[in-house]
Amino acid sequence: MTVAFAGPGPVGIAHLPVEILSRIFLLGAFYDYPYSDSPFLLKPDTDYYQTPSSQFQCAVSRVCARWREIAVATPSLWTFIFLRMPCHIDRAKIFMKRALRVTTTTIDILIDAVDQRQHVQGLTIGPPEIEIVLSTVCKHAARWRSFHLKVRDRHCKLAARKFLSTCGPAPFLETLQLYHFEDYTSPSQLHEATYKPPVTVFDNSIPNLRNVGLIGVNLPWENAPYLRSGRLTNLELALHPNNIRPTHDFWNGILRASSRSLVRLSLRYSGPKVDGAWSDAQHPIVLDALRELCLSDLEPEYSCMIMERLQCPHLMSLRLNLPEQDFAPLLALL
């Protein structure tokens, strides 16, 4: 490939100006940008998720000395940190060193850990590696733009509680997605996993948080002011037994605070607690900005209780994935 410039003759691609080459590198690196459809990478109903490949930026950095110099000196090429295998830990350290050399750069983190039964030494991140992984990335929490964490057992969950409760504020964090789900073999295991009160994360200092996805994870609802900041645009709650759900009063506060900002709301086997006082359905919450609403795996009566307390004048998409029961009352309500 040659590009013609006004001058004595054609110039090969290897000799393009730094500004053009760095732009080409960025276009290639973010060709498969994972956030184009949703701020949430992890899904509660599948183990598949889209992540951008780092092969492009690594490949161009090995073409020649000049290209490597330009690629390494372009912080935006190295901002997505994906950890699923032990070999990704050293790669993450290199990427963060390159990305964070500029004080204005923020990074996206995705950690995918498996439980001890699924763990394969050298191939997956499991209980033996999780503390190393979290200690590597949590020291840079002040520079996070998004954080996605998936854990599948108690040991990894306890490590996550430890690091997220001590890593300090995350002033640039826009997306927080926490996923914990494991196969409980007995009621006692389920009780052990849910009886401990949740911990405060990021010192409750997340001033730019806009997207919150909690799958099998609860927060200290009454002590989470960032959920009622009025800035939430995407809220996803999934896989919460009733005892760890927020009270309806707090749920009501989240939605009312975000009535003019919330664009997407998704509930899958989650929502406010069934017991306790609920607001009067005669005074519904008006969600002016809501465009997408998804309800999954909810009982008919509970679905009606949710819907009759919401008013969504600009809703464009309603997705219902409900069990095979009599939903005639819900359909009538809609």
Secondary structure, DSSP 4 states (H G I P E B T S, - for coil): -EE--SSSS-EEGGGS-HHHHHHHHHHHHTTT-TTSS-S---BTTBS------SHHHHHHTTS-HHHHHHHHT-GGGG-EEEESSTHHHHHHHHHHHHHTTSTT--EEEEEE---TTT--TTTS--HHHHHHHHHHHHTTGGGEEEEEEEE-SHHHHHHHHHHHTTS---TT--EEEEEE----SSHHHHHHHHSSPPPP-GGG--TT--EEEEES----GGG-GGGGSS---EEEEES--GGGSPPHHHHHHHHHHTTTT--EEEEES-SS-SSS----TTS-EE-TT--EEEEES--HHHHHHHHTTEE-TT--EEEEE--SS--HHHHHH-
